[in-house]
Amino acid sequence: MKNILKTFLKILSVGILLYLFLVSIGLMGAAFKGFGKGFAENLIRTTSNPFIGLFTGILATSLVQSSSTTTSVVVGIVGAGGITVANAIPIIMGANIGTTVTNTLVSLGHVSRRDEFRRAISAATVHDFFNLICVAIMFPLELATGFLEKSATLMSTWFTGIGGIQSL
């Protein structure tokens, strides 16, 4: 009985935290709408160069040490109409590269224990190369064809109006 209660509380906690996460993204979108037209135009102009967008994602994620935070902010800005999906894709790719800084720093925390450090730095390196290779393949393909933008736009039409959680 006690294990069932613990499991239920864990599931309930995950549900509440997920709801709060979605509400915060909605609030972020509303906040970006409040910045005004000039802010949105400046943001679009800045991120219209895909290489600058890529480095913006790397820098933002390296500073906040969380690709999830960077991605959530970008999703909120896109939802608010601050930038286009095409401009957001390189930023998200940059966030994936920026997270390599985080996992390398975390692996350095094991430097005093030789075996743990060897495993940690190996795992971090595998993750780093995975992200770098994915971006090295996907970024030029996206620039040449725009397939990620097209598929994201198509998928958004599928999910538009199906309901969901409404924030306050």
C-alpha positions in Angstrom: 0.0 0.0 0.0 2.8 2.4 0.9 4.6 1.7 -2.5 1.4 2.4 -4.4 1.0 5.7 -2.6 4.6 6.6 -3.3 4.2 5.8 -7.0 1.0 7.8 -7.1 2.7 10.8 -5.5 5.6 10.6 -8.0 3.2 10.5 -10.9 1.2 13.4 -9.5 4.4 15.4 -8.9 5.5 14.8 -12.5 2.1 15.9 -13.8 2.2 19.1 -11.7 5.7 20.0 -12.7 4.9 19.4 -16.4 1.8 21.6 -16.0 4.0 24.4 -14.4 6.5 24.0 -17.2 3.8 24.5 -19.8 2.3 27.5 -18.0 5.8 29.1 -17.8 6.3 28.7 -21.5 2.9 30.4 -22.1 3.8 33.2 -19.7 7.1 33.6 -21.5 5.3 33.9 -24.8 3.0 36.6 -23.3 6.0 38.4 -21.9 7.7 38.5 -25.3 4.6 39.9 -26.9 4.8 42.7 -24.4 8.2 43.8 -25.6 6.7 45.4 -28.7 7.2 45.5 -32.4 10.7 47.0 -32.4 12.1 44.2 -30.2 10.6 41.5 -32.5 12.0 43.2 -35.6 15.4 43.5 -34.1 15.4 39.9 -32.9 14.3 38.7 -36.4 17.0 40.8 -38.0 19.7 39.4 -35.7 18.7 35.8 -36.0 18.1 35.8 -39.8 21.7 34.7 -40.4 21.7 31.0 -39.6 25.3 31.1 -38.5 24.7 33.8 -36.0 21.6 31.9 -34.8 23.8 28.8 -34.3 26.3 30.7 -32.2 23.5 32.4 -30.3 22.3 29.0 -29.2 25.8 27.9 -28.3 26.4 31.0 -26.2 23.0 31.1 -24.5 23.3 27.4 -23.5 26.9 27.8 -22.3 25.8 30.7 -20.1 22.7 29.2 -18.6 24.1 25.6 -18.6 20.8 24.2 -19.8 19.8 23.4 -23.4 16.3 22.8 -22.1 16.1 26.4 -20.9 17.4 27.8 -24.1 15.0 25.6 -26.1 12.1 26.6 -24.0 12.9 30.3 -24.4 13.2 29.9 -28.1 9.9 28.0 -28.3 8.2 30.8 -26.3 9.6 33.4 -28.6 8.4 31.5 -31.7 5.0 31.0 -30.1 4.8 34.8 -29.4 5.7 35.5 -33.0 9.1 37.0 -32.1 11.1 34.9 -34.5 10.2 32.5 -37.3 10.6 28.7 -37.2 13.4 29.0 -39.8 15.3 31.4 -37.5 14.7 29.2 -34.5 16.1 26.0 -35.9 19.8 27.1 -35.9 19.4 28.4 -32.3 18.1 25.0 -31.2 21.0 23.3 -33.0 23.4 25.7 -31.2 21.7 24.8 -27.9 22.5 21.1 -28.6 26.2 22.0 -29.1 26.2 24.3 -26.1 25.1 21.5 -23.9 28.5 19.8 -24.6 30.1 22.5 -22.4 27.7 21.5 -19.5 28.4 17.8 -19.7 32.2 18.3 -19.9 32.1 20.5 -16.8 30.0 17.9 -15.0 32.5 15.2 -15.9 35.3 17.3 -14.5 33.6 17.0 -11.1 34.9 13.4 -11.0 38.5 14.3 -11.6 39.6 13.2 -8.1 38.4 9.6 -8.7 40.3 8.2 -11.6 37.9 5.4 -12.7 34.8 7.6 -12.4 36.5 10.4 -14.2 37.5 8.1 -17.1 33.9 6.9 -17.5 32.5 10.4 -17.1 34.8 12.0 -19.6 34.2 9.1 -22.0 30.4 9.5 -21.8 30.7 13.3 -22.1 32.9 12.9 -25.2 30.5 10.5 -26.9 27.6 12.9 -26.2 29.7 15.8 -27.6 30.6 14.0 -30.8 27.0 12.9 -31.2 25.7 16.5 -31.0 28.5 17.9 -33.2 28.0 15.2 -35.9 24.2 15.7 -35.9 24.6 19.4 -36.3 27.4 18.9 -38.9 24.9 16.8 -41.0 21.6 18.6 -40.3 22.7 22.2 -40.5 23.9 22.1 -44.1 20.9 20.0 -45.1 18.6 22.5 -43.5 20.4 25.4 -45.2 20.2 23.7 -48.6 16.6 22.3 -48.4 14.8 23.8 -45.4 13.4 20.3 -44.7 13.3 20.8 -40.9 11.3 24.1 -41.2 8.9 22.5 -43.7 8.3 19.4 -41.6 7.9 21.5 -38.4 5.4 23.7 -40.2 3.5 20.7 -41.5 3.4 19.1 -38.1 2.2 22.4 -36.5 -0.8 22.4 -38.9 -1.6 18.8 -37.8 -1.7 19.8 -34.1 -3.3 23.2 -34.4 -6.7 23.4 -32.6 -6.7 19.9 -31.1 -6.9 21.2 -27.5 -4.6 21.0 -24.7 -3.8 22.8 -21.5 -4.8 26.4 -21.2 -2.9 28.7 -19.0 -4.5 31.3 -16.7 
